[in-house]
């Protein structure tokens, strides 16, 4: 915990209970659009390392892009894009 700010060790997508998911994919990119993380399991989050390898290269503190694509059981397809900030 930093001050009164709660910190997470993993970035995860937490679906609303109002969405009946059929599939979901999360991608994390750096500002140069290099893929750093990809998962089709919303329980598997990004740990701030390249390709999620905790023994690999840690990503630098800064801004990253998250792209979440999901399909609901009615076959509606959606894409959410958001910026996330990695704090070290």
Secondary structure, 3 states (H helix, E strand, C coil): CECCECCCCCECCCCCCCCCEEEEEEEEECCCCCEEEEECCCCCCECCEHHHCCCCCECCCEEEEEEEEEEECCCCEEEEEEEEEECC
